[in-house]
Amino acid sequence: MIERALVIGAGISGMQAALDIANSGYEVLLVEKEPTIGGHMAQLSETFPTLDCSSCILTPRMVEVGQHTNIRRLMLSQVTSVEGEAGNFQVKILRHPRYVIEDKCIACGACAKVCPVKVPSEFERGMAERSAIYMPFPQAVPAIYHLDRDVCEDCGKCAEKCPAQAIDYDMQPETLEIGVGAIIVATGYELYDGEAVQAYGYGSHPDVLNGLEFERLLSASGPTGGDVIRPSDGKVPKELVFIQCAGSRNPEHGMPYCSKVCCMYTAKQAILYKHRVHDGQVYSFYMDVRAGGKGYEEFVTRAMEEDRTLYIRGRVSKVFAQNGKLIVWGADTLTDQKIEIAADMVVVASAIVPSAGARQVAEMLDIEVDQFGFYVPSNEEMTPVESRVPGVFLAGVGLGPRDIPETVAQASGAAAKALALFGAAKAGVQ
C-alpha cells in the first residue's frame, strides 16, 4: 500500500478532499490544469441562500491548501496515464512550464505592467483583459505569475523588468512518475454554450451573458468593481431578463436533465442586481422553480416578493436586437398570453456540462460515464462516491449538477473512502 493520494482537480471539491486526507496525516498530490487552485467557486460573487461572500469562504481554504505540508500542488498539470491497482497505482503526470521560476517570483506585477499583449481574461470570462504574463486573480494560489507562450510576442520586456529575475523562457515540460494508493477524481464542470443558448443571442450580442459572466459583473473584485453595466456601452441596465433552463431539460439538444442550481443562482443574481440597481426591473422566464434545499424555497420567495422579480412561467422563443434594446419574445403559459419585453440585458442560465477532458480522464482510469459525460458511481444509492474501479473515488460536479454544500460533503465522503483504504491496509484487512 502506497499511503499517498492523488486528487485530480483543485476546485472546491478537490481542495476539500485533499485537506481531509492531508489533515489525517497522509501525503496528497493535487493536480490542476489551471495556474491556480479554486475552480469556479473563485469566480462567484456571493453564495446562496445566505449571500455570504464566496471569496471570504474560499480564500482561507485556498491558503490552507497552499500552506499544508502534506499537500503537493502540481499546477498546469495533467494526468496522462495510470497503471496498477488499488493501493499501488503508478501515475504519469505531465507538468507544463510556467516560464516563471516559482521560488523566485515575488508577485510584484512589474512584468504584467510592461507586457504589450492584451487578450480576454479566462477568469473574468472575457469581461476584461489580461496580459500574456499574468496572475488569474489577486487571491490566486500559488501567488505566482504565469507566462502564456501561446500569445506571447517574445519581446523580452517582462524579463527585463522582473526585479527577481524569475522569468525563464527556456523552461520545458516535465513528466513525473509517482506511486499513489488512491485516486479521487474531481474534475468539475463548464457551462454549455451551444445552439440552445446561441438561439438567445449568446455569443453574438455582448449584452447576452451566461451565469458565470454575470457573476463577474456582480463581484466587487470583478472587472467593473461590482457595478452592473452593459458590456456594449457601459450603461446601467434597467430592464433585466433571465432565461432559465437554457439547454437544460432540452432533449432536442441532448440535455434532458435538470442542472439543479440554476433556479437558485438566478434568484440570487436577481436579488444582488436589485441591491445595486434599486430602480431596475427583473423578469425571469422559467419552466418550473426547483428549490430543493434548506432555506432554498424561502430564498426564491424573497426574490419574488421582497425584490419584486417578476417570474413568468414559459419559454422564450426569440431574442433580437432592435434600437439599442434586446427584444425578448416569450409566452406566459399560466395566462396563455404572448410576452414582449424590451430588455437592456439578458442572462441565460446555461446547462451545466462536464469539464473539457472529463471523458479522457474516464477512459484513462476505466471509469464509466453516462450519455452526457458525467461520471457514474458503482451504485448511485449505496456507493455514490465509488467508481467501478477499486481505489478510484468520485466527487463534485463531475458526477452531475449539484450545489456547493453537496459538493463539499461528497468530497469529504470520497476522502473518507480513501482513508478507509489506507486504514484497512495498516490493519492488515483484505
C-alpha positions as CSV (number, residue, x, y, z in Angstrom):
1,M,0.0,0.0,0.0
2,I,1.3,3.4,-1.1
3,E,-0.1,5.8,1.6
4,R,-0.4,8.7,-0.8
5,A,-3.5,10.0,-2.6
6,L,-3.9,11.7,-5.9
7,V,-6.6,14.3,-6.4
8,I,-7.4,15.3,-9.9
9,G,-8.9,18.8,-10.0
10,A,-8.4,21.6,-7.5
11,G,-11.8,23.3,-7.3
12,I,-13.7,23.3,-4.0
13,S,-14.4,19.6,-4.2
14,G,-10.7,18.6,-4.9
15,M,-9.5,21.0,-2.2
16,Q,-11.9,19.6,0.4
17,A,-10.8,16.0,-0.4
18,A,-7.1,16.9,-0.3
19,L,-7.5,18.7,3.0
20,D,-9.4,15.9,4.7
21,I,-6.7,13.4,3.6
22,A,-3.8,15.7,4.4
23,N,-5.2,16.5,7.9
24,S,-5.3,12.8,8.6
25,G,-1.5,12.6,8.1
26,Y,-1.2,11.3,4.6
27,E,0.5,12.9,1.6
28,V,-1.7,14.3,-1.2
29,L,-0.8,15.1,-4.8
30,L,-3.2,17.8,-6.0
31,V,-3.2,18.1,-9.8
32,E,-4.8,21.1,-11.6
33,K,-4.7,22.1,-15.2
34,E,-5.0,25.8,-14.5
35,P,-2.3,28.1,-13.0
36,T,-4.3,28.4,-9.7
37,I,-6.5,26.4,-7.4
38,G,-10.1,27.4,-6.5
39,G,-12.1,26.4,-9.6
40,H,-15.3,28.1,-10.5
41,M,-16.2,29.0,-6.9
42,A,-13.5,31.6,-7.0
43,Q,-15.5,33.4,-9.8
44,L,-18.7,33.7,-7.7
45,S,-19.8,36.9,-6.1
46,E,-21.9,35.5,-3.2
47,T,-23.4,32.1,-2.4
48,F,-27.0,31.1,-1.9
49,P,-29.1,31.1,0.3
50,T,-27.0,33.1,2.8
51,L,-25.5,35.6,0.4
52,D,-22.1,35.0,2.1
53,C,-19.1,36.4,0.2
54,S,-17.8,33.5,-1.9
55,S,-14.1,34.7,-1.7
56,C,-14.4,35.1,2.1
57,I,-15.3,31.4,2.3
58,L,-13.0,30.1,-0.3
59,T,-9.8,32.1,0.1
60,P,-8.9,30.8,3.6
61,R,-9.4,27.3,2.3
62,M,-7.1,28.0,-0.7
63,V,-4.4,29.4,1.6
64,E,-4.7,26.3,3.8
65,V,-4.2,24.1,0.8
66,G,-1.3,26.2,-0.3
67,Q,0.5,26.0,3.0
68,H,-0.3,22.5,4.0
69,T,2.9,20.4,4.4
70,N,1.2,17.2,3.3
71,I,-0.2,18.6,0.1
72,R,2.0,18.9,-3.0
73,R,0.3,21.2,-5.6
74,L,1.0,20.5,-9.3
75,M,-0.4,23.4,-11.3
76,L,-0.6,23.5,-15.1
77,S,-0.5,19.7,-15.0
78,Q,-2.5,16.8,-16.2
79,V,-2.5,13.1,-15.6
80,T,-1.5,11.2,-18.8
81,S,-1.5,7.6,-17.7
82,V,-2.5,5.4,-14.8
83,E,-1.5,1.8,-14.3
84,G,-1.8,-0.7,-11.4
85,E,-4.5,-1.3,-8.9
86,A,-5.9,-0.1,-5.6
87,G,-3.1,0.6,-3.2
88,N,-0.4,0.7,-5.9
89,F,-1.2,2.9,-8.8
90,Q,1.7,4.2,-11.0
91,V,0.7,7.6,-12.3
92,K,2.4,9.7,-15.0
93,I,1.8,13.5,-14.8
94,L,2.7,16.0,-17.5
95,R,3.7,19.3,-16.0
96,H,3.6,22.2,-18.4
97,P,6.1,25.0,-17.9
98,R,5.0,28.2,-16.2
99,Y,8.0,30.1,-17.6
100,V,8.3,31.7,-14.2
101,I,10.6,30.3,-11.5
102,E,8.2,29.6,-8.6
103,D,10.8,30.1,-5.9
104,K,11.9,33.4,-7.3
105,C,8.6,35.1,-8.2
106,I,7.6,37.8,-5.7
107,A,4.2,38.5,-7.4
108,C,5.1,42.2,-7.7
109,G,3.3,42.5,-11.1
110,A,6.1,44.5,-12.7
111,C,6.1,42.1,-15.6
112,A,2.4,42.4,-16.4
113,K,2.6,46.2,-16.4
114,V,5.1,46.3,-19.3
115,C,3.6,43.5,-21.3
116,P,2.3,44.8,-24.6
117,V,-0.1,41.9,-25.2
118,K,-3.7,42.1,-24.1
119,V,-6.1,39.1,-24.5
120,P,-9.5,38.3,-22.9
121,S,-9.2,37.0,-19.4
122,E,-10.4,33.5,-18.8
123,F,-11.0,34.1,-15.1
124,E,-13.1,37.2,-15.9
125,R,-15.0,35.1,-18.6
126,G,-13.9,37.6,-21.3
127,M,-15.3,40.6,-19.4
128,A,-11.8,42.1,-19.0
129,E,-8.4,41.7,-20.5
130,R,-5.1,40.2,-19.2
131,S,-1.5,40.4,-20.3
132,A,0.4,37.5,-21.8
133,I,2.1,37.2,-18.4
134,Y,-0.5,37.3,-15.7
135,M,-1.9,36.0,-12.4
136,P,-5.5,35.0,-12.8
137,F,-6.8,37.0,-9.9
138,P,-5.2,38.7,-6.9
139,Q,-6.0,35.9,-4.4
140,A,-4.6,33.2,-6.6
141,V,-2.8,30.3,-5.0
142,P,0.0,30.0,-5.7
143,A,0.6,33.7,-5.9
144,I,2.9,33.3,-8.9
145,Y,2.7,34.8,-12.4
146,H,2.3,32.6,-15.5
147,L,3.6,33.3,-19.0
148,D,1.2,32.3,-21.7
149,R,3.6,31.5,-24.6
150,D,0.7,30.9,-27.0
151,V,0.1,34.6,-27.1
152,C,3.5,35.9,-26.0
153,E,5.3,38.1,-28.6
154,D,8.8,37.2,-27.2
155,C,9.6,40.9,-26.8
156,G,11.6,40.2,-23.6
157,K,10.2,43.2,-21.8
158,C,8.8,41.2,-18.8
159,A,12.2,39.5,-18.2
160,E,14.0,42.9,-18.4
161,K,11.6,44.4,-15.9
162,C,11.5,41.5,-13.4
163,P,13.4,42.5,-10.3
164,A,13.7,38.9,-9.1
165,Q,15.0,37.5,-12.5
166,A,12.3,34.9,-12.2
167,I,11.3,34.6,-15.9
168,D,12.8,31.7,-17.8
169,Y,11.8,31.4,-21.5
170,D,13.6,28.1,-21.8
171,M,11.5,26.1,-19.3
172,Q,10.5,22.7,-20.7
173,P,7.6,20.3,-19.9
174,E,8.4,17.6,-17.5
175,T,6.9,14.2,-16.8
176,L,6.6,12.9,-13.2
177,E,6.1,9.3,-12.4
178,I,4.6,8.8,-8.9
179,G,3.1,6.0,-7.0
180,V,-0.3,6.5,-5.2
181,G,-2.6,4.3,-3.3
182,A,-5.9,6.0,-4.0
183,I,-7.3,8.4,-6.6
184,I,-10.1,11.0,-6.3
185,V,-11.5,12.5,-9.5
186,A,-12.9,16.0,-9.0
187,T,-12.7,17.5,-12.5
188,G,-15.7,19.8,-12.2
189,Y,-17.9,21.4,-14.8
190,E,-18.3,24.0,-17.5
191,L,-21.4,25.9,-18.8
192,Y,-23.0,24.9,-22.1
193,D,-22.5,27.5,-24.8
194,G,-24.0,25.7,-27.8
195,E,-27.0,26.0,-30.1
196,A,-29.7,26.2,-27.3
197,V,-28.2,29.4,-25.8
198,Q,-26.9,30.8,-29.1
199,A,-30.6,31.0,-30.2
200,Y,-31.0,33.7,-27.5
201,G,-28.1,35.7,-28.9
202,Y,-25.4,34.4,-26.6
203,G,-22.1,34.7,-28.3
204,S,-23.4,37.2,-30.9
205,H,-24.6,40.0,-28.7
206,P,-22.4,41.4,-25.9
207,D,-25.3,42.1,-23.6
208,V,-26.4,38.5,-23.6
209,L,-24.4,36.8,-20.8
210,N,-24.3,33.5,-19.1
211,G,-24.5,32.9,-15.3
212,L,-20.7,33.0,-14.6
213,E,-20.2,36.1,-16.7
214,F,-23.0,37.9,-14.8
215,E,-21.3,36.7,-11.6
216,R,-18.2,38.6,-12.5
217,L,-20.2,41.8,-13.1
218,L,-21.8,41.4,-9.7
219,S,-18.5,40.7,-7.9
220,A,-16.8,43.5,-6.1
221,S,-13.5,42.1,-7.3
222,G,-14.7,41.8,-10.9
223,P,-13.9,43.9,-13.9
224,T,-16.4,46.6,-13.0
225,G,-15.9,46.6,-9.2
226,G,-19.4,45.2,-8.7
227,D,-21.2,47.8,-10.9
228,V,-23.7,46.2,-13.1
229,I,-23.2,47.8,-16.6
230,R,-23.8,46.7,-20.1
231,P,-20.7,45.4,-21.9
232,S,-21.8,47.1,-25.1
233,D,-21.9,50.7,-23.9
234,G,-21.3,50.8,-20.1
235,K,-24.8,51.9,-19.3
236,V,-26.7,50.6,-16.3
237,P,-29.4,48.1,-17.4
238,K,-32.8,49.0,-16.1
239,E,-34.7,46.1,-17.6
240,L,-33.0,42.7,-17.0
241,V,-34.3,39.3,-18.3
242,F,-33.2,35.9,-17.0
243,I,-33.9,32.9,-19.2
244,Q,-33.8,29.7,-17.2
245,C,-33.2,26.1,-18.5
246,A,-31.1,27.4,-21.4
247,G,-30.0,24.0,-22.6
248,S,-31.1,22.1,-19.5
249,R,-34.3,19.9,-19.8
250,N,-33.9,20.2,-23.5
251,P,-34.0,16.7,-25.2
252,E,-33.6,18.3,-28.6
253,H,-30.1,19.4,-27.7
254,G,-29.2,16.2,-25.9
255,M,-29.5,17.5,-22.3
256,P,-32.9,16.4,-20.9
257,Y,-31.5,16.7,-17.3
258,C,-32.1,19.5,-14.8
259,S,-28.9,21.5,-14.0
260,K,-30.2,21.8,-10.4
261,V,-28.6,25.1,-9.3
262,C,-30.0,27.4,-12.0
263,C,-33.2,28.4,-10.2
264,M,-31.2,29.3,-7.1
265,Y,-28.4,31.2,-8.7
266,T,-30.9,33.1,-10.8
267,A,-32.8,34.1,-7.7
268,K,-29.5,35.1,-6.1
269,Q,-28.4,37.2,-9.0
270,A,-31.8,38.9,-9.2
271,I,-31.5,39.9,-5.5
272,L,-28.0,41.1,-6.0
273,Y,-28.9,43.1,-9.1
274,K,-31.7,44.9,-7.1
275,H,-29.2,45.7,-4.4
276,R,-27.2,47.6,-7.0
277,V,-29.9,48.9,-9.3
278,H,-32.8,49.9,-7.0
279,D,-35.0,51.1,-9.7
280,G,-34.3,48.2,-12.0
281,Q,-36.9,45.6,-13.0
282,V,-36.1,41.9,-13.3
283,Y,-38.0,39.3,-15.3
284,S,-37.4,35.6,-15.0
285,F,-38.7,33.1,-17.5
286,Y,-38.9,29.6,-16.0
287,M,-40.3,26.2,-16.6
288,D,-40.6,25.1,-13.0
289,V,-39.0,26.5,-9.9
290,R,-36.9,23.7,-8.3
291,A,-35.5,24.9,-5.0
292,G,-34.9,21.7,-3.0
293,G,-32.6,22.6,-0.1
294,K,-32.7,24.1,3.4
295,G,-33.9,27.6,3.1
296,Y,-34.0,27.5,-0.7
297,E,-37.7,27.9,-1.2
298,E,-37.8,30.8,1.2
299,F,-34.9,32.4,-0.8
300,V,-36.7,32.2,-4.1
301,T,-39.8,33.7,-2.4
302,R,-37.7,36.5,-1.2
303,A,-36.6,37.3,-4.8
304,M,-40.2,37.3,-5.9
305,E,-41.8,39.3,-3.0
306,E,-39.1,41.5,-1.4
307,D,-37.1,42.2,-4.6
308,R,-40.1,42.1,-6.9
309,T,-38.7,39.8,-9.5
310,L,-41.5,39.0,-12.0
311,Y,-41.5,35.3,-12.6
312,I,-43.0,34.3,-15.9
313,R,-43.8,30.6,-16.4
314,G,-43.0,29.9,-20.0
315,R,-40.3,29.7,-22.7
316,V,-38.6,32.4,-24.6
317,S,-38.9,31.9,-28.4
318,K,-36.6,34.6,-29.6
319,V,-34.1,37.4,-28.6
320,F,-33.0,40.0,-31.0
321,A,-31.5,43.5,-31.0
322,Q,-33.6,46.5,-32.0
323,N,-33.0,50.2,-31.4
324,G,-30.4,49.7,-28.7
325,K,-32.6,47.2,-26.9
326,L,-32.8,43.4,-26.7
327,I,-36.3,42.4,-27.6
328,V,-37.4,39.2,-25.8
329,W,-40.3,37.3,-27.2
330,G,-41.9,34.7,-24.9
331,A,-45.1,33.3,-23.6
332,D,-46.8,33.1,-20.2
333,T,-48.3,29.6,-20.1
334,L,-50.3,30.4,-17.0
335,T,-52.3,33.3,-18.7
336,D,-51.8,32.0,-22.2
337,Q,-50.5,35.4,-23.3
338,K,-47.6,36.4,-25.6
339,I,-45.0,38.4,-23.8
340,E,-42.6,41.0,-25.4
341,I,-40.0,42.8,-23.2
342,A,-37.6,45.4,-24.4
343,A,-34.6,44.5,-22.2
344,D,-31.3,46.1,-21.6
345,M,-29.5,42.9,-20.7
346,V,-30.3,39.2,-20.9
347,V,-28.8,36.5,-18.7
348,V,-29.1,32.8,-19.8
349,A,-28.9,30.1,-17.1
350,S,-26.9,27.7,-19.3
351,A,-26.9,24.0,-18.7
352,I,-24.1,22.5,-16.6
353,V,-21.9,20.1,-18.6
354,P,-18.8,18.1,-17.7
355,S,-15.5,19.9,-17.9
356,A,-13.3,19.6,-21.0
357,G,-11.2,16.4,-20.7
358,A,-13.6,14.6,-18.4
359,R,-14.1,11.8,-20.9
360,Q,-10.4,11.4,-21.5
361,V,-9.9,11.1,-17.7
362,A,-12.7,8.5,-17.6
363,E,-11.1,6.4,-20.4
364,M,-7.7,6.6,-18.8
365,L,-9.0,5.4,-15.4
366,D,-11.5,3.0,-17.0
367,I,-14.4,4.5,-15.1
368,E,-17.9,4.7,-16.5
369,V,-19.6,7.9,-17.8
370,D,-23.3,8.3,-18.7
371,Q,-24.5,9.6,-22.1
372,F,-23.9,13.2,-21.1
373,G,-20.3,12.6,-20.0
374,F,-20.8,12.7,-16.2
375,Y,-19.1,10.0,-14.1
376,V,-21.1,7.1,-13.0
377,P,-20.6,5.5,-9.5
378,S,-20.7,1.8,-9.0
379,N,-24.0,2.2,-7.2
380,E,-25.9,5.5,-7.2
381,E,-27.7,4.8,-3.9
382,M,-25.2,2.8,-1.8
383,T,-21.8,3.8,-3.1
384,P,-22.3,7.3,-4.6
385,V,-18.6,8.2,-4.4
386,E,-17.1,4.9,-5.5
387,S,-16.3,4.2,-9.2
388,R,-16.4,0.7,-10.5
389,V,-12.6,0.6,-10.3
390,P,-11.3,-0.2,-6.7
391,G,-9.3,2.6,-5.3
392,V,-10.8,5.3,-7.6
393,F,-13.3,7.6,-6.0
394,L,-15.5,10.4,-7.4
395,A,-16.6,13.8,-6.1
396,G,-18.1,17.0,-7.2
397,V,-20.0,18.2,-10.3
398,G,-18.1,15.8,-12.5
399,L,-20.8,13.3,-11.2
400,G,-23.6,15.7,-12.2
401,P,-25.0,19.1,-11.3
402,R,-25.0,19.9,-7.6
403,D,-24.6,22.9,-5.2
404,I,-21.6,23.8,-3.1
405,P,-22.8,22.1,0.2
406,E,-23.5,18.8,-1.6
407,T,-20.2,19.1,-3.4
408,V,-18.2,19.6,-0.2
409,A,-20.0,16.8,1.6
410,Q,-19.4,14.4,-1.3
411,A,-15.7,15.4,-1.4
412,S,-15.4,14.6,2.3
413,G,-17.1,11.2,1.6
414,A,-14.6,10.4,-1.2
415,A,-11.7,11.3,1.1
416,A,-13.2,9.1,3.9
417,K,-13.2,6.2,1.4
418,A,-9.6,6.8,0.5
419,L,-8.6,7.0,4.2
420,A,-10.6,3.8,4.9
421,L,-8.5,2.1,2.2
422,F,-5.3,3.3,3.8
423,G,-6.6,2.3,7.3
424,A,-7.6,-1.2,6.1
425,A,-4.1,-1.8,4.7
426,K,-2.5,-0.7,8.0
427,A,-4.8,-3.1,9.9
428,G,-4.0,-5.9,7.5
429,V,-7.6,-6.2,6.3
430,Q,-8.0,-7.6,2.8
